C-alpha cells in the first residue's frame, strides 16, 4: 500500500520531467496499518525508506499507526531508528459495530 502512496512522490515521469508537483494526497499526515497479510513481516527498513522518501517529497507525514503485536516482533534498534523519523502509535480499531453480536 505504501508503494501506491509513494508512486507520486517525485522523481521523473516517462518524459523525464519532474513529478514533484504530482504528489498524491499532498496533505497526508497519518498512515494507519490495521494488519499485514498472513506470513508477511513488518519490514522496518523498507518502511523507513518509503516514509523518508515521502517526507522529502513534501508530504507532512508525521504519524504511523501499527498493530502492537507487529511492533513487538521487530528488533528494538530498528524501531528506534524508525521512531526518530516518525511518531509511532498503536493502531486501534474502534469503529462502532452496532450489528455485531457478541456470543
ZAGU-893157 format. One record per residue: residue in one letter; x, y, z of N, C-alpha, C, O in turn. Coordinates in nm, 2 decimals, m for minus. Example, Ala and Ser with C-alpha at 12.3 -4.5 7.8 and 13.67 -1.06 7.14 Angstrom:
# ZAGU-893157
residuo->A, neast->1.32, nnorth->m0.57, nup->0.78, caeast->1.23, canorth->m0.45, caup->0.78, ceast->1.32, cnorth->m0.33, cup->0.78, oeast->1.42, onorth->m0.33, oup->0.85
residuo->S, neast->1.28, nnorth->m0.22, nup->0.71, caeast->1.37, canorth->m0.11, caup->0.71, ceast->1.29, cnorth->0.00, cup->0.79, oeast->1.34, onorth->0.11, oup->0.80
END
This chain:
# ZAGU-893157
residuo->X, neast->0.08, nnorth->m0.12, nup->0.00, caeast->0.00, canorth->0.00, caup->0.00, ceast->0.09, cnorth->0.13, cup->0.00, oeast->0.05, onorth->0.22, oup->m0.07
residuo->X, neast->0.20, nnorth->0.12, nup->0.07, caeast->0.28, canorth->0.24, caup->0.08, ceast->0.34, cnorth->0.27, cup->m0.06, oeast->0.36, onorth->0.39, oup->m0.09
residuo->X, neast->0.36, nnorth->0.17, nup->m0.14, caeast->0.41, canorth->0.20, caup->m0.28, ceast->0.31, cnorth->0.27, cup->m0.36, oeast->0.35, onorth->0.36, oup->m0.44
residuo->X, neast->0.18, nnorth->0.25, nup->m0.34, caeast->0.08, canorth->0.32, caup->m0.41, ceast->0.08, cnorth->0.47, cup->m0.37, oeast->0.07, onorth->0.56, oup->m0.45
residuo->X, neast->0.09, nnorth->0.49, nup->m0.24, caeast->0.10, canorth->0.63, caup->m0.19, ceast->0.23, cnorth->0.70, cup->m0.24, oeast->0.23, onorth->0.82, oup->m0.28
residuo->X, neast->0.34, nnorth->0.62, nup->m0.24, caeast->0.47, canorth->0.68, caup->m0.28, ceast->0.48, cnorth->0.70, cup->m0.43, oeast->0.56, onorth->0.78, oup->m0.47
residuo->X, neast->0.40, nnorth->0.64, nup->m0.51, caeast->0.42, canorth->0.64, caup->m0.65, ceast->0.42, cnorth->0.78, cup->m0.71, oeast->0.47, onorth->0.81, oup->m0.82
residuo->X, neast->0.35, nnorth->0.88, nup->m0.64, caeast->0.36, canorth->1.01, caup->m0.69, ceast->0.45, cnorth->1.10, cup->m0.61, oeast->0.43, onorth->1.22, oup->m0.60
residuo->X, neast->0.55, nnorth->1.04, nup->m0.55, caeast->0.64, canorth->1.11, caup->m0.45, ceast->0.76, cnorth->1.18, cup->m0.52, oeast->0.87, onorth->1.18, oup->m0.46
residuo->X, neast->0.74, nnorth->1.23, nup->m0.64, caeast->0.86, canorth->1.29, caup->m0.70, ceast->0.92, cnorth->1.20, cup->m0.80, oeast->0.87, onorth->1.09, oup->m0.83
residuo->X, neast->1.04, nnorth->1.24, nup->m0.84, caeast->1.12, canorth->1.16, caup->m0.94, ceast->1.09, cnorth->1.21, cup->m1.08, oeast->1.05, onorth->1.32, oup->m1.10
residuo->X, neast->1.10, nnorth->1.12, nup->m1.18, caeast->1.08, canorth->1.16, caup->m1.31, ceast->0.97, cnorth->1.08, cup->m1.38, oeast->0.96, onorth->0.96, oup->m1.34
residuo->X, neast->0.89, nnorth->1.14, nup->m1.47, caeast->0.79, canorth->1.06, caup->m1.54, ceast->0.85, cnorth->1.00, cup->m1.66, oeast->0.97, onorth->1.01, oup->m1.68
residuo->X, neast->0.77, nnorth->0.95, nup->m1.75, caeast->0.82, canorth->0.88, caup->m1.87, ceast->0.89, cnorth->0.98, cup->m1.96, oeast->0.99, onorth->0.94, oup->m2.04
residuo->X, neast->0.86, nnorth->1.11, nup->m1.96, caeast->0.92, canorth->1.21, caup->m2.05, ceast->1.05, cnorth->1.27, cup->m1.98, oeast->1.11, onorth->1.36, oup->m2.04
residuo->X, neast->1.08, nnorth->1.22, nup->m1.87, caeast->1.20, canorth->1.27, caup->m1.80, ceast->1.17, cnorth->1.40, cup->m1.72, oeast->1.26, onorth->1.47, oup->m1.68
residuo->X, neast->1.04, nnorth->1.44, nup->m1.71, caeast->1.01, canorth->1.56, caup->m1.64, ceast->0.99, cnorth->1.54, cup->m1.50, oeast->0.96, onorth->1.43, oup->m1.45
residuo->X, neast->1.01, nnorth->1.64, nup->m1.42, caeast->1.00, canorth->1.63, caup->m1.27, ceast->0.85, cnorth->1.61, cup->m1.23, oeast->0.77, onorth->1.68, oup->m1.28
residuo->X, neast->0.83, nnorth->1.51, nup->m1.15, caeast->0.69, canorth->1.48, caup->m1.10, ceast->0.67, cnorth->1.54, cup->m0.96, oeast->0.57, onorth->1.51, oup->m0.89
residuo->X, neast->0.76, nnorth->1.63, nup->m0.91, caeast->0.75, canorth->1.68, caup->m0.78, ceast->0.61, cnorth->1.74, cup->m0.75, oeast->0.56, onorth->1.73, oup->m0.63
residuo->X, neast->0.55, nnorth->1.80, nup->m0.84, caeast->0.42, canorth->1.86, caup->m0.82, ceast->0.30, cnorth->1.77, cup->m0.83, oeast->0.19, onorth->1.81, oup->m0.82
residuo->X, neast->0.33, nnorth->1.64, nup->m0.87, caeast->0.22, canorth->1.55, caup->m0.89, ceast->0.20, cnorth->1.46, cup->m0.77, oeast->0.17, onorth->1.34, oup->m0.78
residuo->X, neast->0.23, nnorth->1.51, nup->m0.65, caeast->0.21, canorth->1.43, caup->m0.52, ceast->0.06, cnorth->1.39, cup->m0.51, oeast->m0.03, onorth->1.47, oup->m0.52
residuo->X, neast->0.04, nnorth->1.26, nup->m0.49, caeast->m0.09, canorth->1.21, caup->m0.45, ceast->m0.11, cnorth->1.24, cup->m0.30, oeast->m0.01, onorth->1.22, oup->m0.22
residuo->X, neast->m0.22, nnorth->1.28, nup->m0.26, caeast->m0.26, canorth->1.31, caup->m0.12, ceast->m0.15, cnorth->1.39, cup->m0.06, oeast->m0.08, onorth->1.35, oup->0.04
residuo->X, neast->m0.13, nnorth->1.52, nup->m0.11, caeast->m0.02, canorth->1.60, caup->m0.06, ceast->m0.03, cnorth->1.64, cup->0.09, oeast->0.06, onorth->1.69, oup->0.14
residuo->X, neast->m0.15, nnorth->1.63, nup->0.14, caeast->m0.17, canorth->1.67, caup->0.28, ceast->m0.18, cnorth->1.55, cup->0.38, oeast->m0.21, onorth->1.56, oup->0.49
residuo->X, neast->m0.14, nnorth->1.43, nup->0.33, caeast->m0.14, canorth->1.31, caup->0.41, ceast->m0.05, cnorth->1.33, cup->0.53, oeast->0.07, onorth->1.35, oup->0.51
residuo->X, neast->m0.10, nnorth->1.31, nup->0.65, caeast->m0.02, canorth->1.33, caup->0.77, ceast->m0.01, cnorth->1.20, cup->0.85, oeast->0.09, onorth->1.18, oup->0.92
residuo->X, neast->m0.10, nnorth->1.11, nup->0.84, caeast->m0.10, canorth->0.98, caup->0.92, ceast->m0.12, cnorth->0.86, cup->0.83, oeast->m0.21, onorth->0.86, oup->0.75
residuo->X, neast->m0.05, nnorth->0.76, nup->0.86, caeast->m0.06, canorth->0.63, caup->0.79, ceast->m0.10, cnorth->0.53, cup->0.90, oeast->m0.03, onorth->0.51, oup->1.00
residuo->X, neast->m0.21, nnorth->0.46, nup->0.87, caeast->m0.25, canorth->0.35, caup->0.97, ceast->m0.25, cnorth->0.22, cup->0.90, oeast->m0.31, onorth->0.20, oup->0.79
residuo->X, neast->m0.20, nnorth->0.12, nup->0.96, caeast->m0.19, canorth->m0.02, caup->0.91, ceast->m0.26, cnorth->m0.11, cup->1.01, oeast->m0.21, onorth->m0.12, oup->1.13
residuo->X, neast->m0.37, nnorth->m0.16, nup->0.97, caeast->m0.45, canorth->m0.25, caup->1.07, ceast->m0.38, cnorth->m0.38, cup->1.09, oeast->m0.38, onorth->m0.44, oup->1.20
residuo->X, neast->m0.33, nnorth->m0.44, nup->0.98, caeast->m0.26, canorth->m0.57, caup->0.99, ceast->m0.19, cnorth->m0.60, cup->0.86, oeast->m0.22, onorth->m0.52, oup->0.76
residuo->X, neast->m0.11, nnorth->m0.70, nup->0.85, caeast->m0.05, canorth->m0.74, caup->0.73, ceast->m0.10, cnorth->m0.88, cup->0.69, oeast->m0.15, onorth->m0.95, oup->0.78
residuo->X, neast->m0.09, nnorth->m0.92, nup->0.57, caeast->m0.13, canorth->m1.05, caup->0.52, ceast->m0.06, cnorth->m1.16, cup->0.60, oeast->0.05, onorth->m1.14, oup->0.64
residuo->X, neast->m0.12, nnorth->m1.27, nup->0.62, caeast->m0.06, canorth->m1.38, caup->0.70, ceast->0.08, cnorth->m1.42, cup->0.63, oeast->0.09, onorth->m1.43, oup->0.51
residuo->X, neast->0.18, nnorth->m1.44, nup->0.72, caeast->0.31, canorth->m1.47, caup->0.67, ceast->0.40, cnorth->m1.35, cup->0.64, oeast->0.52, onorth->m1.37, oup->0.63
residuo->X, neast->0.34, nnorth->m1.23, nup->0.62, caeast->0.42, canorth->m1.11, caup->0.60, ceast->0.47, cnorth->m1.06, cup->0.73, oeast->0.40, onorth->m1.06, oup->0.83
residuo->X, neast->0.60, nnorth->m1.01, nup->0.73, caeast->0.65, canorth->m0.95, caup->0.85, ceast->0.67, cnorth->m0.80, cup->0.82, oeast->0.67, onorth->m0.76, oup->0.70
residuo->X, neast->0.67, nnorth->m0.72, nup->0.92, caeast->0.69, canorth->m0.58, caup->0.91, ceast->0.84, cnorth->m0.55, cup->0.87, oeast->0.93, onorth->m0.57, oup->0.95
residuo->X, neast->0.86, nnorth->m0.50, nup->0.75, caeast->0.99, canorth->m0.47, caup->0.70, ceast->1.02, cnorth->m0.32, cup->0.74, oeast->0.99, onorth->m0.23, oup->0.67
residuo->X, neast->1.08, nnorth->m0.30, nup->0.85, caeast->1.11, canorth->m0.17, caup->0.91, ceast->1.20, cnorth->m0.09, cup->0.82, oeast->1.19, onorth->0.03, oup->0.80
residuo->X, neast->1.30, nnorth->m0.16, nup->0.76, caeast->1.40, canorth->m0.09, caup->0.67, ceast->1.33, cnorth->m0.03, cup->0.55, oeast->1.35, onorth->0.09, oup->0.51
residuo->X, neast->1.24, nnorth->m0.11, nup->0.49, caeast->1.17, canorth->m0.06, caup->0.37, ceast->1.07, cnorth->0.05, cup->0.41, oeast->1.05, onorth->0.15, oup->0.34
residuo->X, neast->1.00, nnorth->0.03, nup->0.52, caeast->0.91, canorth->0.13, caup->0.58, ceast->0.98, cnorth->0.26, cup->0.60, oeast->0.93, onorth->0.37, oup->0.57
residuo->X, neast->1.10, nnorth->0.26, nup->0.66, caeast->1.18, canorth->0.38, caup->0.68, ceast->1.21, cnorth->0.45, cup->0.55, oeast->1.19, onorth->0.57, oup->0.54
residuo->X, neast->1.26, nnorth->0.37, nup->0.45, caeast->1.29, canorth->0.43, caup->0.32, ceast->1.17, cnorth->0.50, cup->0.25, oeast->1.18, onorth->0.61, oup->0.21
residuo->X, neast->1.06, nnorth->0.43, nup->0.25, caeast->0.94, canorth->0.48, caup->0.19, ceast->0.89, cnorth->0.61, cup->0.26, oeast->0.86, onorth->0.71, oup->0.19
residuo->X, neast->0.88, nnorth->0.61, nup->0.39, caeast->0.83, canorth->0.72, caup->0.46, ceast->0.93, cnorth->0.84, cup->0.45, oeast->0.89, onorth->0.95, oup->0.43
residuo->X, neast->1.06, nnorth->0.81, nup->0.45, caeast->1.16, canorth->0.92, caup->0.44, ceast->1.15, cnorth->0.98, cup->0.30, oeast->1.15, onorth->1.10, oup->0.29
residuo->X, neast->1.13, nnorth->0.90, nup->0.19, caeast->1.12, canorth->0.95, caup->0.06, ceast->0.99, cnorth->1.04, cup->0.05, oeast->1.00, onorth->1.14, oup->m0.01
residuo->X, neast->0.88, nnorth->0.99, nup->0.11, caeast->0.76, canorth->1.07, caup->0.10, ceast->0.77, cnorth->1.20, cup->0.18, oeast->0.72, onorth->1.31, oup->0.13
residuo->X, neast->0.84, nnorth->1.20, nup->0.29, caeast->0.86, canorth->1.33, caup->0.36, ceast->0.95, cnorth->1.42, cup->0.28, oeast->0.93, onorth->1.54, oup->0.28
residuo->X, neast->1.06, nnorth->1.37, nup->0.22, caeast->1.15, canorth->1.45, caup->0.14, ceast->1.08, cnorth->1.51, cup->0.02, oeast->1.11, onorth->1.62, oup->m0.03
residuo->X, neast->0.97, nnorth->1.44, nup->m0.03, caeast->0.90, canorth->1.49, caup->m0.15, ceast->0.79, cnorth->1.59, cup->m0.11, oeast->0.73, onorth->1.65, oup->m0.20
residuo->X, neast->0.78, nnorth->1.62, nup->0.02, caeast->0.69, canorth->1.73, caup->0.06, ceast->0.57, cnorth->1.68, cup->0.14, oeast->0.49, onorth->1.77, oup->0.18
residuo->X, neast->0.55, nnorth->1.56, nup->0.16, caeast->0.43, canorth->1.51, caup->0.24, ceast->0.46, cnorth->1.54, cup->0.39, oeast->0.56, onorth->1.51, oup->0.44
residuo->X, neast->0.36, nnorth->1.59, nup->0.46, caeast->0.37, canorth->1.62, caup->0.60, ceast->0.35, cnorth->1.50, cup->0.69, oeast->0.29, onorth->1.52, oup->0.80
residuo->X, neast->0.38, nnorth->1.38, nup->0.65, caeast->0.36, canorth->1.26, caup->0.73, ceast->0.43, cnorth->1.27, cup->0.86, oeast->0.56, onorth->1.29, oup->0.86
residuo->X, neast->0.36, nnorth->1.26, nup->0.97, caeast->0.43, canorth->1.27, caup->1.10, ceast->0.39, cnorth->1.16, cup->1.20, oeast->0.44, onorth->1.15, oup->1.31
residuo->X, neast->0.29, nnorth->1.07, nup->1.15, caeast->0.25, canorth->0.97, caup->1.25, ceast->0.22, cnorth->0.84, cup->1.17, oeast->0.17, onorth->0.84, oup->1.06
residuo->X, neast->0.26, nnorth->0.73, nup->1.24, caeast->0.24, canorth->0.59, caup->1.18, ceast->0.17, cnorth->0.51, cup->1.29, oeast->0.22, onorth->0.50, oup->1.40
residuo->X, neast->0.06, nnorth->0.45, nup->1.25, caeast->m0.02, canorth->0.36, caup->1.34, ceast->0.00, cnorth->0.22, cup->1.30, oeast->m0.03, onorth->0.18, oup->1.19
residuo->X, neast->0.05, nnorth->0.14, nup->1.39, caeast->0.08, canorth->0.00, caup->1.36, ceast->0.02, cnorth->m0.09, cup->1.47, oeast->0.00, onorth->m0.05, oup->1.58
residuo->X, neast->m0.02, nnorth->m0.22, nup->1.43, caeast->m0.07, canorth->m0.31, caup->1.53, ceast->0.04, cnorth->m0.34, cup->1.63, oeast->0.15, onorth->m0.36, oup->1.60
residuo->X, neast->0.00, nnorth->m0.34, nup->1.76, caeast->0.10, canorth->m0.36, caup->1.87, ceast->0.18, cnorth->m0.49, cup->1.86, oeast->0.30, onorth->m0.49, oup->1.89
residuo->X, neast->0.11, nnorth->m0.60, nup->1.82, caeast->0.18, canorth->m0.72, caup->1.82, ceast->0.28, cnorth->m0.73, cup->1.70, oeast->0.38, onorth->m0.80, oup->1.71
residuo->X, neast->0.26, nnorth->m0.65, nup->1.60, caeast->0.36, canorth->m0.64, caup->1.49, ceast->0.48, cnorth->m0.56, cup->1.53, oeast->0.60, onorth->m0.60, oup->1.50
residuo->X, neast->0.46, nnorth->m0.46, nup->1.61, caeast->0.57, canorth->m0.38, caup->1.66, ceast->0.66, cnorth->m0.46, cup->1.76, oeast->0.78, onorth->m0.46, oup->1.76
residuo->X, neast->0.59, nnorth->m0.55, nup->1.84, caeast->0.66, canorth->m0.63, caup->1.93, ceast->0.75, cnorth->m0.74, cup->1.86, oeast->0.84, onorth->m0.79, oup->1.93
residuo->X, neast->0.72, nnorth->m0.77, nup->1.74, caeast->0.80, canorth->m0.87, caup->1.66, ceast->0.93, cnorth->m0.81, cup->1.60, oeast->1.01, onorth->m0.89, oup->1.55
residuo->X, neast->0.94, nnorth->m0.68, nup->1.61, caeast->1.06, canorth->m0.61, caup->1.54, ceast->1.17, cnorth->m0.58, cup->1.64, oeast->1.14, onorth->m0.56, oup->1.76
residuo->X, neast->1.29, nnorth->m0.59, nup->1.59, caeast->1.41, canorth->m0.56, caup->1.68, ceast->1.40, cnorth->m0.41, cup->1.73, oeast->1.36, onorth->m0.32, oup->1.66
residuo->X, neast->1.43, nnorth->m0.39, nup->1.86, caeast->1.41, canorth->m0.26, caup->1.92, ceast->1.50, cnorth->m0.16, cup->1.85, oeast->1.46, onorth->m0.04, oup->1.84
residuo->X, neast->1.62, nnorth->m0.19, nup->1.80, caeast->1.71, canorth->m0.10, caup->1.74, ceast->1.64, cnorth->m0.04, cup->1.61, oeast->1.65, onorth->0.08, oup->1.58
residuo->X, neast->1.58, nnorth->m0.13, nup->1.53, caeast->1.52, canorth->m0.09, caup->1.41, ceast->1.40, cnorth->0.00, cup->1.44, oeast->1.38, onorth->0.10, oup->1.37
residuo->X, neast->1.32, nnorth->m0.03, nup->1.54, caeast->1.20, canorth->0.05, caup->1.57, ceast->1.25, cnorth->0.19, cup->1.62, oeast->1.19, onorth->0.29, oup->1.59
residuo->X, neast->1.36, nnorth->0.19, nup->1.70, caeast->1.41, canorth->0.32, caup->1.74, ceast->1.45, cnorth->0.41, cup->1.63, oeast->1.43, onorth->0.53, oup->1.63
residuo->X, neast->1.51, nnorth->0.35, nup->1.53, caeast->1.55, canorth->0.43, caup->1.41, ceast->1.43, cnorth->0.48, cup->1.34, oeast->1.43, onorth->0.60, oup->1.29
residuo->X, neast->1.32, nnorth->0.40, nup->1.33, caeast->1.20, canorth->0.45, caup->1.26, ceast->1.13, cnorth->0.56, cup->1.35, oeast->1.08, onorth->0.65, oup->1.29
residuo->X, neast->1.14, nnorth->0.54, nup->1.48, caeast->1.08, canorth->0.64, caup->1.57, ceast->1.15, cnorth->0.78, cup->1.56, oeast->1.10, onorth->0.88, oup->1.60
residuo->X, neast->1.28, nnorth->0.78, nup->1.52, caeast->1.35, canorth->0.91, caup->1.50, ceast->1.30, cnorth->0.98, cup->1.38, oeast->1.31, onorth->1.10, oup->1.37
residuo->X, neast->1.24, nnorth->0.91, nup->1.29, caeast->1.18, canorth->0.96, caup->1.16, ceast->1.04, cnorth->1.01, cup->1.18, oeast->0.99, onorth->1.11, oup->1.12
residuo->X, neast->0.96, nnorth->0.93, nup->1.25, caeast->0.81, canorth->0.94, caup->1.26, ceast->0.76, cnorth->0.90, cup->1.39, oeast->0.81, onorth->0.80, oup->1.45
residuo->X, neast->0.65, nnorth->0.96, nup->1.44, caeast->0.59, canorth->0.92, caup->1.56, ceast->0.51, cnorth->0.79, cup->1.54, oeast->0.44, onorth->0.78, oup->1.44
residuo->X, neast->0.53, nnorth->0.69, nup->1.63, caeast->0.46, canorth->0.56, caup->1.61, ceast->0.37, cnorth->0.54, cup->1.73, oeast->0.40, onorth->0.55, oup->1.84
residuo->X, neast->0.25, nnorth->0.50, nup->1.69, caeast->0.14, canorth->0.47, caup->1.79, ceast->0.08, cnorth->0.34, cup->1.76, oeast->0.10, onorth->0.28, oup->1.65
residuo->X, neast->0.01, nnorth->0.28, nup->1.85, caeast->m0.06, canorth->0.15, caup->1.83, ceast->m0.19, cnorth->0.18, cup->1.75, oeast->m0.27, onorth->0.26, oup->1.79
residuo->X, neast->m0.21, nnorth->0.10, nup->1.65, caeast->m0.34, canorth->0.10, caup->1.58, ceast->m0.45, cnorth->0.04, cup->1.66, oeast->m0.43, onorth->m0.07, oup->1.71
residuo->X, neast->m0.56, nnorth->0.11, nup->1.67, caeast->m0.68, canorth->0.06, caup->1.75, ceast->m0.80, cnorth->0.07, cup->1.66, oeast->m0.83, onorth->0.18, oup->1.61
residuo->X, neast->m0.86, nnorth->m0.04, nup->1.63, caeast->m0.99, canorth->m0.04, caup->1.56, ceast->m1.10, cnorth->m0.02, cup->1.65, oeast->m1.15, onorth->m0.11, oup->1.72
residuo->X, neast->m1.15, nnorth->0.11, nup->1.65, caeast->m1.25, canorth->0.15, caup->1.75, ceast->m1.38, cnorth->0.19, cup->1.68, oeast->m1.46, onorth->0.26, oup->1.73
residuo->X, neast->m1.40, nnorth->0.14, nup->1.55, caeast->m1.52, canorth->0.17, caup->1.48, ceast->m1.64, cnorth->0.10, cup->1.55, oeast->m1.63, onorth->m0.01, oup->1.60
residuo->X, neast->m1.75, nnorth->0.17, nup->1.56, caeast->m1.87, canorth->0.11, caup->1.61, ceast->m1.93, cnorth->0.00, cup->1.52, oeast->m1.92, onorth->0.02, oup->1.40
residuo->X, neast->m1.97, nnorth->m0.10, nup->1.58, caeast->m2.03, canorth->m0.21, caup->1.50, ceast->m2.16, cnorth->m0.25, cup->1.57, oeast->m2.17, onorth->m0.35, oup->1.64
residuo->X, neast->m2.27, nnorth->m0.17, nup->1.54, caeast->m2.39, canorth->m0.19, caup->1.61, ceast->m2.46, cnorth->m0.32, cup->1.57, oeast->m2.55, onorth->m0.37, oup->1.65
residuo->X, neast->m2.43, nnorth->m0.38, nup->1.46, caeast->m2.50, canorth->m0.51, caup->1.42, ceast->m2.41, cnorth->m0.63, cup->1.45, oeast->m2.45, onorth->m0.74, oup->1.41
residuo->X, neast->m2.30, nnorth->m0.62, nup->1.52, caeast->m2.22, canorth->m0.73, caup->1.55, ceast->m2.26, cnorth->m0.78, cup->1.69, oeast->m2.26, onorth->m0.71, oup->1.79
residuo->X, neast->m2.30, nnorth->m0.91, nup->1.69, caeast->m2.35, canorth->m0.97, caup->1.81, ceast->m2.23, cnorth->m1.04, cup->1.89, oeast->m2.15, onorth->m1.11, oup->1.83
residuo->X, neast->m2.23, nnorth->m1.02, nup->2.01, caeast->m2.13, canorth->m1.09, caup->2.10, ceast->m2.20, cnorth->m1.22, cup->2.15, oeast->m2.30, onorth->m1.21, oup->2.22
residuo->X, neast->m2.14, nnorth->m1.33, nup->2.12, caeast->m2.20, canorth->m1.46, caup->2.17, ceast->m2.12, cnorth->m1.52, cup->2.28, oeast->m2.15, onorth->m1.62, oup->2.33
END
